[in-house]
Amino acid sequence: MVFQQIATYVVEALGLTGSLRAAAHFWIYDTLKILSILVVVIFGVTYLRTYFPPEKIRDYLEGKRAITGYALAALLGIVSPFCSCSTIPIFLGMVGAGIPFGITITFLAVSPMINEAALVVLPGRRRIQTDSSVCGEWDRNRDVQRLHPQ
C-alpha cells in the first residue's frame, strides 16, 4: 500500500532503528491513513448535505410528535456509516437549521456508538458474556463428567 511505502521511506530517511523505528513507522502510517479517511468522509458528508439539507429535515419534522423525531434521529444515527468526526458537522447543521435540540442530541449520541456491524456481532457476544457471568468459571471436563458419568 502507498501509505506503508511512504512510512518506510520516511523512517529509512531518518535513519531510525529498533523500537523508535517501529513507533515512528506506525505513527506515520496511521496518520496518513486517518487523514485520507477524514478527507473522504468530509467530502462525502458535504456532498450528502447538498441533497439532504437540514432545513428539509426540519420541515419534515414540523407538526410531528416528538417521539417520531427521536425515533427518526436514532434510525438515521444507526444507519449512518460515519464516525464522530463527520457526525459533528451534521449535528451543527441540524442545530443551525433549528431542529429541536433533543432530536439532534439523539442523533449525535447514537451515530458513533451504533453501526451495522455492532448490531450483528453484539447479540452473539452478549450471549457468551451472559453465559460466562451466570455460570462463573466454566470447567468443561467437570460438567461433561457430571452429565455423563462413566
Backbone hydrogen bonds, N-H to C=O, Kabsch-Sander energy under -0.5 kcal/mol:
donor,donor_aa,acceptor,acceptor_aa,energy
5,Q,1,M,-1.9
6,I,2,V,-2.5
7,A,3,F,-2.5
8,T,4,Q,-2.4
9,Y,5,Q,-2.4
10,V,6,I,-2.5
11,V,7,A,-2.3
12,E,8,T,-2.4
13,A,9,Y,-2.3
14,L,10,V,-1.9
15,G,11,V,-0.9
16,L,11,V,-1.5
20,L,17,T,-0.7
21,R,17,T,-0.8
22,A,18,G,-1.8
23,A,19,S,-2.8
24,A,20,L,-2.6
25,H,21,R,-2.5
26,F,22,A,-2.4
27,W,23,A,-2.5
28,I,24,A,-2.7
29,Y,25,H,-2.5
30,D,26,F,-2.6
31,T,27,W,-2.3
32,L,28,I,-2.3
33,K,29,Y,-2.2
34,I,30,D,-2.9
35,L,31,T,-2.4
36,S,32,L,-2.0
37,I,33,K,-2.1
38,L,34,I,-2.7
39,V,35,L,-2.2
40,V,36,S,-2.1
41,V,37,I,-2.7
42,I,38,L,-2.8
43,F,39,V,-2.2
44,G,40,V,-2.4
45,V,41,V,-2.9
46,T,42,I,-2.2
47,Y,43,F,-2.3
48,L,44,G,-2.5
49,R,45,V,-2.3
50,T,46,T,-0.8
50,T,47,Y,-0.8
51,Y,47,Y,-0.7
51,Y,48,L,-0.9
52,F,48,L,-2.5
56,K,53,P,-1.0
57,I,53,P,-1.4
58,R,54,P,-2.6
59,D,55,E,-2.6
60,Y,56,K,-1.8
61,L,57,I,-2.1
62,E,58,R,-1.2
64,K,61,L,-1.9
68,T,65,R,-0.6
69,G,65,R,-1.3
70,Y,66,A,-2.3
71,A,67,I,-2.5
72,L,68,T,-2.6
73,A,69,G,-2.4
74,A,70,Y,-2.4
75,L,71,A,-2.6
76,L,72,L,-2.7
77,G,73,A,-2.2
78,I,74,A,-2.2
79,V,75,L,-2.3
80,S,76,L,-1.2
86,S,83,C,-1.2
87,T,83,C,-1.5
88,I,84,S,-1.7
90,I,86,S,-1.0
91,F,87,T,-2.8
92,L,88,I,-2.8
93,G,89,P,-2.0
94,M,90,I,-2.2
95,V,91,F,-2.5
96,G,92,L,-2.6
97,A,93,G,-1.6
98,G,94,M,-0.5
98,G,95,V,-1.2
99,I,94,M,-2.2
104,T,100,P,-1.8
105,I,101,F,-2.4
106,T,102,G,-2.0
107,F,103,I,-2.1
108,L,104,T,-2.5
109,A,105,I,-2.5
110,V,106,T,-2.3
111,S,107,F,-2.4
113,M,109,A,-0.5
114,I,110,V,-2.2
119,L,115,N,-1.9
120,V,116,E,-1.3
121,V,117,A,-2.6
122,L,118,A,-2.7
124,G,120,V,-0.5
125,R,121,V,-2.1
126,R,122,L,-3.0
127,R,123,P,-1.8
128,I,124,G,-1.7
129,Q,125,R,-2.2
130,T,126,R,-2.8
131,D,127,R,-2.6
132,S,128,I,-2.3
133,S,129,Q,-2.1
134,V,130,T,-2.4
135,C,131,D,-2.5
136,G,132,S,-1.2
139,D,137,E,-0.7
140,R,138,W,-0.8
143,D,139,D,-2.1
144,V,140,R,-2.7
145,Q,141,N,-2.3
146,R,142,R,-2.0
147,L,143,D,-2.3
148,H,144,V,-2.4
